[in-house]
Amino acid sequence: MKRLALACAATLAALCLSEAAYRGILLLRSALSHDPRAYTVYALGGSTTNGQPFPRRAAFPEMASAMLESSMPGRSIQVRNLARSGENIYFQWVRLRRAAAYHKGQGAVLVYAGVEPGGPHPDQGLGRAARWGRWLERRICARSFVLGDLLALWRGAFRRGAAFDISFYDFYLLQAVRCAQENGLTPVLSTLVSNIAEMEPNFAGDEQTPPDEPKAVEGLRLEKAKLWRRAAAYYAATAAPQEPLRPWLLYRQAKCFQALRRWDEARELHWQAVESEYKHRFNRPSRALNAAVRRTAAESGALLADSAALFERDSPHGLPGGALFADFNHPNLRGYALLARSFAEALGARPQDADWREAELRRRFSISDEDMAAAWRNSGALLLECAGTLYPWPEDRLAMARRAFTEALRLQPDDRRARLGLTMVSAPNWRPLLRSREAMTPFLVSLGRGRPPKPEPAARAAAPKAPAVPDPRQTQAKLLNDRAVALGQAGRISEAAALAARAAALDPDSGEAALTYGTLKLRLQDRGGAAAAWRRALERPSLRAGHGTRALLKESLGKTAP
């Protein structure tokens, strides 16, 4: 017992010494790095705070800081954007606590958090062990730099994408506010925005739902005939509370009310669709989440930037859609300027609209045509990956992707990746391929999304066999094919096609080489060559693709050929 007590005392003493040393390091770093005469703007959030899909130098914290310059003439404003894509409010608070510790001088903390993967979802209740763990986390770890950072390291390694609930979100949002206030900074909390009017909602089982689902076919038939009232009534009668298609049915009912110019009912139904959607592809904020942000701001004394209300006021009929967004959550340049304006006005600035139009934003933040084209191409690829693939009725999602790829090509007519993306979302013969993630993977990789599939592990042999002597021609063909794939991903399509042709000639039995060659020929706009190569690929038993992919390729081959 005495030894246990001594061990506990030694552990406690080591923790106290570590805590004191850590705080000393943070104090020294603050004294060396902070300019007390400057106004420092810290920013918390995820990919939206990073400015996705635009360059980080044009993210809304930089825009908001530029808007503040008019109200702080002659004063230096420093921006410290702490955002990282995919991180929830907990990791953002940990990073703020380290960065702003012992801050000297004035400044603000801009918080835009809550649409990251994993939540927040409604509170479900906790077991006894989980309640004890949460108590220790909030009472001890949240007050210690050392223990808090150790917990963050553990969560970062094992639970980065884990789901979290509203109470978890509320607690760490409040911790971020208190951290700002304790260090002499002004916290500004923003409500969250998303594209609710031009993005079909996710629903449970959407990846397995066939496009010819009778409940959907009948409603779409009524819409095609412009029988809006009958279609709206049909969707209302079909959207039972336990119906898996309910989010999509509510969305289509809202579209019918838009056609009937019944805007208030359409807005309510769009929100119901967002709030009932299954959050497995992307996450959009709910009205309840924005109410929690407003409540936290009111109770903690933080300033409120009501961006959600501002976006609704600036959208036609109060329905935020493609006019302000590049995809489902990330604004376009006009939307980012509106988001920055919301924060700047909360801090007392009064920016003029004429100073923050797209042309002026591009000039201020050095956004070239190449930057804009890359941003639109990345938005189109994101929509194709997260929204279009495997979804049974992705018409609005593909329309947004088509608009993004078209804009990229307007800015950069020679962008072959954008042209490939536009072909994928526009040509009817590509629609069957969207129903197979396996078939879409190489094309998404070509567009800069996703990762190539890992090679399947070799099956264990039932009995030891003599090692096979590799055919040097097959080995050379595989090397050439791998090199062709790498060049294709780098955009060097002509060189890649030449290498793939050499690989196919070296190993005529290689289905992989023929498939690669056909894909590259399609990117070179040679549809006949692509169809011929794909036919050769399908004749090779060595093609490493499932039977579903082979069937889909066969179905689309006749439409691909000229």
C-alpha positions as CSV (number, residue, x, y, z in Angstrom):
1,M,0.0,0.0,0.0
2,K,2.9,2.3,0.9
3,R,4.5,1.7,-2.5
4,L,1.3,2.4,-4.3
5,A,0.9,5.7,-2.5
6,L,4.5,6.6,-3.3
7,A,4.0,5.8,-7.0
8,C,0.8,7.9,-7.1
9,A,2.6,10.8,-5.4
10,A,5.6,10.5,-7.8
11,T,3.2,10.4,-10.8
12,L,1.3,13.5,-9.5
13,A,4.6,15.4,-9.0
14,A,5.8,14.5,-12.5
15,L,2.6,15.7,-14.0
16,C,2.8,19.0,-12.0
17,L,6.4,19.6,-13.1
18,S,5.5,18.7,-16.7
19,E,2.5,21.1,-16.6
20,A,4.7,23.9,-15.2
21,A,7.4,23.4,-17.8
22,Y,4.8,23.2,-20.6
23,R,3.2,26.5,-19.5
24,G,6.6,28.1,-19.2
25,I,7.4,27.1,-22.8
26,L,4.1,28.6,-24.0
27,L,4.7,31.8,-22.1
28,L,8.1,32.2,-23.6
29,R,6.8,31.5,-27.1
30,S,4.1,34.0,-26.7
31,A,6.5,36.7,-25.6
32,L,8.7,36.0,-28.6
33,S,6.1,35.7,-31.3
34,H,3.2,38.0,-30.4
35,D,3.3,41.7,-31.4
36,P,1.3,43.5,-28.7
37,R,0.7,46.4,-31.1
38,A,-0.9,44.2,-33.8
39,Y,-4.5,43.1,-33.9
40,T,-4.4,39.3,-34.2
41,V,-7.3,37.4,-35.8
42,Y,-7.4,33.6,-35.0
43,A,-9.7,31.4,-37.1
44,L,-11.1,28.0,-36.1
45,G,-13.0,25.6,-38.4
46,G,-12.6,23.0,-41.1
47,S,-12.4,23.0,-44.9
48,T,-14.7,26.1,-45.2
49,T,-12.4,28.1,-42.9
50,N,-9.6,27.0,-45.1
51,G,-11.3,28.4,-48.2
52,Q,-11.9,25.2,-50.0
53,P,-11.9,24.9,-53.0
54,F,-10.1,28.3,-53.5
55,P,-6.5,29.1,-52.4
56,R,-6.1,29.4,-48.6
57,R,-4.9,33.0,-49.0
58,A,-8.4,33.9,-50.1
59,A,-10.2,32.2,-47.2
60,F,-12.8,34.2,-45.3
61,P,-10.6,35.0,-42.3
62,E,-8.3,36.9,-44.7
63,M,-11.2,38.6,-46.3
64,A,-12.7,39.6,-43.0
65,S,-9.3,41.0,-41.8
66,A,-9.1,43.0,-45.0
67,M,-12.6,44.4,-44.3
68,L,-11.5,45.3,-40.8
69,E,-8.7,47.5,-42.1
70,S,-11.1,50.4,-42.8
71,S,-12.2,50.5,-39.2
72,M,-8.6,50.2,-37.9
73,P,-6.6,52.7,-40.1
74,G,-2.8,52.4,-39.7
75,R,-3.0,49.3,-37.5
76,S,-1.4,46.0,-38.4
77,I,-3.7,43.0,-38.6
78,Q,-2.2,39.5,-38.4
79,V,-4.2,36.4,-39.4
80,R,-3.6,33.0,-37.8
81,N,-5.8,30.5,-39.5
82,L,-5.8,27.4,-37.3
83,A,-8.3,25.5,-39.4
84,R,-7.7,22.0,-40.7
85,S,-10.1,20.1,-42.9
86,G,-12.1,17.3,-41.3
87,E,-11.3,18.3,-37.6
88,N,-14.2,18.8,-35.2
89,I,-14.5,21.5,-32.6
90,Y,-12.5,19.6,-30.0
91,F,-9.3,19.5,-32.0
92,Q,-9.9,23.1,-33.0
93,W,-10.1,24.2,-29.4
94,V,-6.9,22.3,-28.5
95,R,-5.1,24.1,-31.3
96,L,-6.5,27.5,-30.2
97,R,-5.5,26.9,-26.5
98,R,-1.9,26.4,-27.5
99,A,-1.7,29.2,-30.1
100,A,-3.4,31.9,-28.0
101,A,-1.9,31.0,-24.6
102,Y,-0.7,34.1,-22.8
103,H,-1.6,36.3,-25.7
104,K,-0.7,40.0,-25.4
105,G,-2.6,42.7,-27.2
106,Q,-6.0,42.9,-28.9
107,G,-7.5,40.5,-31.3
108,A,-10.4,38.2,-32.2
109,V,-11.2,34.5,-32.6
110,L,-13.5,33.7,-35.5
111,V,-15.3,30.3,-35.0
112,Y,-17.0,28.5,-37.8
113,A,-17.4,24.9,-36.7
114,G,-20.0,22.2,-36.8
115,V,-20.2,20.6,-40.3
116,E,-17.2,18.3,-39.9
117,P,-17.5,14.5,-40.4
118,G,-19.0,12.7,-37.4
119,G,-21.6,15.1,-36.2
120,P,-22.9,16.7,-34.2
121,H,-25.8,14.3,-33.8
122,P,-28.6,14.4,-31.2
123,D,-27.7,13.3,-27.7
124,Q,-28.4,9.6,-27.2
125,G,-27.4,9.1,-23.6
126,L,-24.2,7.6,-22.1
127,G,-23.4,4.5,-20.2
128,R,-21.8,4.8,-16.7
129,A,-18.3,4.3,-17.9
130,A,-18.8,6.9,-20.7
131,R,-20.2,9.4,-18.1
132,W,-17.2,8.9,-15.9
133,G,-14.9,9.4,-18.8
134,R,-16.6,12.6,-19.9
135,W,-16.5,13.9,-16.3
136,L,-12.7,13.3,-16.1
137,E,-12.2,14.9,-19.5
138,R,-14.1,18.0,-18.7
139,R,-13.0,18.5,-15.1
140,I,-9.3,17.5,-15.4
141,C,-8.1,17.2,-19.0
142,A,-9.8,20.4,-20.1
143,R,-7.9,22.3,-17.4
144,S,-4.4,20.8,-18.0
145,F,-2.3,21.5,-21.1
146,V,-0.3,18.2,-20.7
147,L,-3.3,15.9,-20.1
148,G,-5.4,17.7,-22.7
149,D,-2.7,17.4,-25.3
150,L,-2.2,13.7,-24.5
151,L,-5.9,13.1,-24.9
152,A,-5.9,15.0,-28.2
153,L,-3.0,12.8,-29.4
154,W,-4.9,9.7,-28.5
155,R,-8.1,10.9,-30.2
156,G,-6.1,12.0,-33.3
157,A,-4.6,8.6,-33.6
158,F,-7.6,6.4,-33.0
159,R,-10.9,8.4,-33.0
160,R,-10.4,11.4,-35.3
161,G,-13.5,10.7,-37.3
162,A,-15.6,9.4,-34.4
163,A,-19.2,10.6,-34.0
164,F,-19.9,13.3,-31.4
165,D,-23.1,14.7,-30.0
166,I,-24.6,18.1,-29.4
167,S,-23.5,18.2,-25.7
168,F,-19.9,17.5,-26.8
169,Y,-20.1,20.2,-29.4
170,D,-21.7,22.7,-27.0
171,F,-19.0,22.1,-24.3
172,Y,-16.0,22.6,-26.6
173,L,-17.6,25.5,-28.4
174,L,-18.0,27.2,-25.0
175,Q,-14.4,26.2,-24.1
176,A,-13.2,28.0,-27.3
177,V,-15.1,31.1,-26.2
178,R,-13.6,31.0,-22.7
179,C,-10.1,30.5,-24.0
180,A,-10.5,33.6,-26.2
181,Q,-11.9,35.7,-23.3
182,E,-9.2,34.5,-20.8
183,N,-6.5,35.7,-23.3
184,G,-8.0,39.1,-24.0
185,L,-9.5,38.2,-27.4
186,T,-13.0,38.8,-28.7
187,P,-14.8,35.6,-29.6
188,V,-17.1,35.7,-32.6
189,L,-19.3,32.6,-33.2
190,S,-21.0,32.1,-36.6
191,T,-24.1,30.2,-37.6
192,L,-23.4,27.7,-40.3
193,V,-24.5,27.7,-43.9
194,S,-25.1,25.2,-46.6
195,N,-26.7,24.6,-50.0
196,I,-30.2,23.5,-49.2
197,A,-32.0,24.3,-52.5
198,E,-29.9,22.6,-55.2
199,M,-28.5,19.4,-53.5
200,E,-30.5,16.2,-53.2
201,P,-30.3,14.9,-49.6
202,N,-28.7,11.6,-48.7
203,F,-30.9,8.8,-47.3
204,A,-30.3,5.5,-45.7
205,G,-29.6,2.8,-48.4
206,D,-29.3,5.3,-51.2
207,E,-26.3,3.4,-52.6
208,Q,-28.4,0.2,-53.0
209,T,-31.6,1.9,-54.2
210,P,-32.2,1.2,-57.9
211,P,-33.0,4.2,-60.2
212,D,-36.3,2.5,-61.2
213,E,-37.7,2.5,-57.6
214,P,-41.5,2.8,-58.2
215,K,-42.1,5.4,-55.6
216,A,-39.6,7.7,-57.3
217,V,-40.6,6.9,-60.9
218,E,-44.2,7.9,-60.4
219,G,-43.3,11.3,-58.7
220,L,-40.7,12.1,-61.4
221,R,-43.3,11.2,-64.1
222,L,-45.8,13.8,-62.6
223,E,-43.0,16.4,-62.4
224,K,-42.0,15.8,-66.0
225,A,-45.6,16.4,-67.1
226,K,-45.5,19.6,-65.0
227,L,-48.4,18.4,-62.8
228,W,-46.8,20.2,-59.8
229,R,-49.8,20.0,-57.4
230,R,-50.4,16.3,-58.1
231,A,-46.7,15.6,-57.7
232,A,-46.5,17.5,-54.4
233,A,-49.5,15.7,-53.1
234,Y,-48.1,12.3,-54.1
235,Y,-44.7,13.1,-52.4
236,A,-46.5,14.2,-49.2
237,A,-48.6,11.0,-49.1
238,T,-45.5,8.8,-49.7
239,A,-43.1,10.5,-47.3
240,A,-44.2,8.6,-44.2
241,P,-42.0,9.1,-41.1
242,Q,-40.4,5.6,-41.4
243,E,-40.0,5.7,-45.2
244,P,-36.3,5.4,-46.1
245,L,-36.8,7.7,-49.1
246,R,-38.4,10.4,-46.9
247,P,-35.5,13.0,-47.2
248,W,-35.5,12.7,-51.0
249,L,-39.4,12.8,-51.2
250,L,-39.4,16.0,-49.0
251,Y,-36.8,17.5,-51.3
252,R,-38.9,16.8,-54.5
253,Q,-42.0,18.1,-52.8
254,A,-40.1,21.3,-52.0
255,K,-39.1,21.5,-55.7
256,C,-42.8,21.2,-56.7
257,F,-43.6,24.1,-54.3
258,Q,-40.8,26.1,-55.9
259,A,-42.4,25.6,-59.3
260,L,-45.7,26.7,-57.8
261,R,-44.0,29.8,-56.3
262,R,-45.0,28.9,-52.8
263,W,-41.6,29.9,-51.4
264,D,-42.3,29.6,-47.6
265,E,-43.5,26.1,-47.9
266,A,-40.6,25.2,-50.2
267,R,-38.1,26.6,-47.7
268,E,-39.6,24.6,-44.8
269,L,-39.6,21.4,-46.7
270,H,-36.0,21.9,-47.9
271,W,-35.0,22.3,-44.2
272,Q,-36.9,19.2,-43.2
273,A,-35.1,17.3,-46.0
274,V,-31.7,18.5,-44.7
275,E,-32.6,17.7,-41.1
276,S,-33.8,14.2,-41.9
277,E,-31.0,13.2,-44.3
278,Y,-28.6,10.3,-43.5
279,K,-25.2,11.9,-43.0
280,H,-22.9,9.4,-44.6
281,R,-21.6,11.3,-47.6
282,F,-21.4,14.9,-46.4
283,N,-22.8,16.8,-43.4
284,R,-25.0,19.9,-43.6
285,P,-26.0,22.0,-40.5
286,S,-29.5,21.9,-39.1
287,R,-31.6,24.7,-37.7
288,A,-31.2,23.1,-34.2
289,L,-27.4,23.3,-34.6
290,N,-27.6,27.0,-35.5
291,A,-29.9,27.6,-32.6
292,A,-27.2,26.0,-30.3
293,V,-24.6,28.4,-31.7
294,R,-26.9,31.4,-31.1
295,R,-27.6,30.2,-27.5
296,T,-23.9,29.7,-26.7
297,A,-23.1,33.2,-28.0
298,A,-25.9,34.8,-25.9
299,E,-25.0,32.9,-22.7
300,S,-21.2,33.3,-23.0
301,G,-21.0,37.0,-24.1
302,A,-19.5,36.1,-27.4
303,L,-20.3,38.2,-30.5
304,L,-22.7,36.5,-33.0
305,A,-22.1,36.5,-36.8
306,D,-25.5,35.2,-38.0
307,S,-24.2,34.0,-41.4
308,A,-27.2,31.7,-41.9
309,A,-29.6,34.6,-41.8
310,L,-27.4,36.7,-44.0
311,F,-27.2,34.0,-46.7
312,E,-31.0,33.6,-46.6
313,R,-31.5,37.3,-47.1
314,D,-29.0,37.3,-50.0
315,S,-30.6,34.3,-51.7
316,P,-33.6,34.4,-54.1
317,H,-36.7,33.7,-52.0
318,G,-34.6,32.8,-49.0
319,L,-33.4,29.5,-50.5
320,P,-29.5,29.3,-50.4
321,G,-28.3,27.4,-53.5
322,G,-25.9,27.5,-56.3
323,A,-25.7,31.3,-56.5
324,L,-23.7,31.3,-53.3
325,F,-22.2,27.8,-53.2
326,A,-19.6,25.8,-55.1
327,D,-20.9,22.5,-53.8
328,F,-23.0,21.3,-50.8
329,N,-21.2,23.2,-48.1
330,H,-18.4,25.3,-49.5
331,P,-19.3,28.8,-50.8
332,N,-18.2,30.3,-54.0
333,L,-16.2,33.5,-54.0
334,R,-19.3,35.6,-53.6
335,G,-20.5,33.4,-50.7
336,Y,-17.1,33.6,-49.0
337,A,-17.2,37.4,-49.2
338,L,-20.7,37.3,-47.6
339,L,-19.4,35.0,-44.8
340,A,-16.4,37.3,-44.2
341,R,-18.8,40.3,-44.2
342,S,-20.9,38.6,-41.4
343,F,-17.8,38.3,-39.2
344,A,-16.5,41.8,-40.0
345,E,-19.9,43.4,-39.2
346,A,-20.0,41.6,-35.9
347,L,-16.7,43.2,-35.1
348,G,-17.9,46.7,-36.0
349,A,-16.8,47.1,-39.6
350,R,-19.1,48.3,-42.4
351,P,-17.7,47.0,-45.7
352,Q,-19.1,48.3,-48.9
353,D,-20.5,45.8,-51.3
354,A,-18.8,47.4,-54.3
355,D,-15.4,46.7,-52.8
356,W,-16.0,42.9,-52.5
357,R,-17.2,41.7,-55.9
358,E,-15.5,38.8,-57.5
359,A,-13.2,40.9,-59.8
360,E,-12.0,42.9,-56.8
361,L,-11.5,39.8,-54.6
362,R,-9.4,38.2,-57.3
363,R,-7.3,41.3,-57.6
364,R,-6.9,41.7,-53.8
365,F,-5.9,38.1,-53.2
366,S,-4.0,37.4,-56.4
367,I,-6.4,34.7,-57.7
368,S,-5.4,33.8,-61.3
369,D,-7.4,32.1,-64.0
370,E,-5.4,29.0,-63.2
371,D,-6.4,29.2,-59.5
372,M,-10.1,29.7,-60.4
373,A,-10.1,26.8,-62.9
374,A,-8.5,24.5,-60.4
375,A,-11.0,25.5,-57.8
376,W,-14.0,24.8,-60.1
377,R,-12.5,21.5,-61.3
378,N,-11.9,20.4,-57.7
379,S,-15.5,21.3,-56.8
380,G,-16.8,19.3,-59.8
381,A,-14.7,16.3,-58.8
382,L,-15.8,16.6,-55.2
383,L,-19.5,16.6,-56.3
384,L,-18.9,13.7,-58.6
385,E,-17.2,11.7,-55.8
386,C,-19.3,12.5,-52.7
387,A,-22.6,13.3,-54.4
388,G,-23.0,11.7,-57.8
389,T,-21.4,8.3,-57.5
390,L,-23.9,5.5,-56.4
391,Y,-26.8,8.0,-55.9
392,P,-29.9,6.8,-57.7
393,W,-31.2,10.2,-58.9
394,P,-28.3,12.7,-58.8
395,E,-29.7,15.2,-61.4
396,D,-29.2,18.4,-59.3
397,R,-25.9,17.2,-58.0
398,L,-24.6,16.5,-61.5
399,A,-26.0,19.8,-62.7
400,M,-23.8,21.6,-60.1
401,A,-20.8,19.4,-61.2
402,R,-21.5,20.2,-64.8
403,R,-21.6,23.9,-64.0
404,A,-18.3,23.7,-62.2
405,F,-16.5,21.8,-65.0
406,T,-17.9,24.2,-67.6
407,E,-16.6,27.2,-65.6
408,A,-13.2,25.5,-65.3
409,L,-13.1,25.0,-69.1
410,R,-14.1,28.5,-69.8
411,L,-11.1,29.7,-67.8
412,Q,-8.7,27.0,-69.0
413,P,-9.9,25.5,-72.3
414,D,-7.0,23.1,-72.4
415,D,-7.7,21.6,-69.0
416,R,-8.2,17.9,-70.0
417,R,-9.2,16.8,-66.5
418,A,-12.0,19.3,-66.5
419,R,-13.0,18.1,-70.0
420,L,-13.0,14.5,-68.7
421,G,-15.2,15.5,-65.8
422,L,-17.6,17.3,-68.0
423,T,-17.9,14.3,-70.2
424,M,-18.6,12.1,-67.2
425,V,-21.4,14.2,-65.9
426,S,-23.0,15.1,-69.3
427,A,-22.8,12.0,-71.5
428,P,-25.8,9.6,-71.0
429,N,-23.5,6.5,-71.6
430,W,-21.6,7.4,-68.4
431,R,-24.6,7.1,-66.2
432,P,-24.4,3.3,-65.7
433,L,-20.7,3.7,-64.5
434,L,-21.9,6.1,-61.8
435,R,-23.6,3.1,-60.1
436,S,-20.3,1.3,-59.5
437,R,-17.7,2.7,-57.2
438,E,-15.2,0.1,-58.5
439,A,-15.7,1.4,-62.1
440,M,-15.5,5.1,-61.0
441,T,-12.3,4.8,-58.9
442,P,-9.8,5.2,-61.7
443,F,-11.6,8.1,-63.2
444,L,-12.0,9.9,-59.8
445,V,-8.2,9.4,-59.3
446,S,-7.6,11.0,-62.7
447,L,-9.7,14.0,-61.4
448,G,-7.6,14.2,-58.2
449,R,-10.1,12.6,-55.9
450,G,-9.7,9.4,-53.9
451,R,-6.9,6.9,-54.0
452,P,-6.1,4.0,-56.3
453,P,-7.3,0.7,-55.0
454,K,-4.8,-1.3,-53.0
455,P,-3.7,-4.6,-54.7
456,E,-5.5,-7.6,-53.3
457,P,-3.4,-9.8,-51.1
458,A,-2.3,-13.0,-52.7
459,A,-4.2,-16.0,-51.6
460,R,-2.3,-18.5,-49.5
461,A,-1.4,-21.6,-51.5
462,A,-2.7,-24.9,-50.3
463,A,0.6,-26.6,-50.8
464,P,4.1,-25.1,-51.4
465,K,4.8,-24.5,-55.0
466,A,8.0,-23.8,-56.9
467,P,8.4,-20.1,-57.5
468,A,7.2,-19.1,-61.0
469,V,9.7,-17.6,-63.3
470,P,8.3,-14.2,-64.4
471,D,7.9,-13.5,-68.1
472,P,10.2,-10.5,-68.8
473,R,7.8,-9.2,-71.4
474,Q,4.9,-9.2,-68.9
475,T,7.1,-7.5,-66.3
476,Q,8.1,-4.8,-68.8
477,A,4.5,-4.4,-69.8
478,K,3.4,-3.9,-66.2
479,L,6.1,-1.3,-65.5
480,L,5.1,0.6,-68.7
481,N,1.4,0.4,-67.7
482,D,2.2,1.7,-64.2
483,R,4.2,4.5,-65.6
484,A,1.4,5.4,-68.0
485,V,-1.1,5.6,-65.1
486,A,1.2,7.9,-63.3
487,L,1.7,10.2,-66.3
488,G,-2.1,10.2,-66.9
489,Q,-2.6,11.4,-63.3
490,A,0.0,14.1,-63.9
491,G,-2.0,15.3,-67.0
492,R,0.6,14.2,-69.6
493,I,-2.0,12.2,-71.5
494,S,-0.3,11.8,-74.9
495,E,2.9,10.4,-73.4
496,A,0.8,8.2,-71.2
497,A,-1.2,6.8,-74.1
498,A,2.0,6.0,-76.0
499,L,3.3,4.1,-73.0
500,A,0.0,2.2,-72.5
501,A,0.1,1.3,-76.3
502,R,3.6,-0.2,-75.9
503,A,2.5,-2.1,-72.8
504,A,-0.5,-3.6,-74.6
505,A,1.8,-4.6,-77.6
506,L,4.3,-6.2,-75.2
507,D,1.7,-8.2,-73.4
508,P,-1.4,-8.8,-75.7
509,D,-3.1,-10.8,-72.9
510,S,-3.0,-7.9,-70.4
511,G,-6.5,-6.6,-69.8
512,E,-5.1,-3.9,-67.5
513,A,-2.9,-2.4,-70.3
514,A,-5.9,-2.3,-72.7
515,L,-8.2,-0.8,-70.1
516,T,-5.6,2.0,-69.3
517,Y,-5.1,2.7,-73.0
518,G,-8.8,2.9,-73.6
519,T,-9.3,5.4,-70.7
520,L,-6.4,7.6,-72.0
521,K,-7.8,7.5,-75.5
522,L,-11.2,8.7,-74.1
523,R,-9.4,11.6,-72.4
524,L,-7.8,12.5,-75.8
525,Q,-11.4,12.6,-77.2
526,D,-10.7,9.5,-79.4
527,R,-14.0,7.7,-78.6
528,G,-13.4,5.1,-81.4
529,G,-10.0,4.2,-80.1
530,A,-11.4,4.0,-76.5
531,A,-14.2,1.7,-77.5
532,A,-11.8,-0.6,-79.4
533,A,-9.4,-0.8,-76.5
534,W,-12.1,-1.5,-74.0
535,R,-13.4,-4.3,-76.2
536,R,-10.0,-5.8,-76.2
537,A,-9.8,-5.4,-72.4
538,L,-13.1,-7.2,-71.9
539,E,-11.9,-10.1,-74.0
540,R,-8.9,-10.7,-71.6
541,P,-9.6,-12.9,-68.6
542,S,-6.7,-11.2,-66.7
543,L,-8.8,-8.0,-66.3
544,R,-8.8,-7.3,-62.6
545,A,-12.3,-6.0,-62.3
546,G,-15.4,-7.5,-60.8
547,H,-18.2,-9.0,-62.9
548,G,-20.3,-5.9,-62.1
549,T,-17.7,-3.6,-63.6
550,R,-17.3,-5.8,-66.7
551,A,-21.1,-5.7,-67.2
552,L,-21.3,-2.0,-66.9
553,L,-18.4,-1.5,-69.4
554,K,-20.2,-3.8,-71.8
555,E,-23.4,-1.9,-71.4
556,S,-21.8,1.5,-72.2
557,L,-19.4,0.3,-75.0
558,G,-22.0,0.5,-77.7
559,K,-22.7,4.2,-76.7
560,T,-19.0,5.1,-76.4
561,A,-18.2,3.9,-80.0
562,P,-18.8,6.5,-82.7
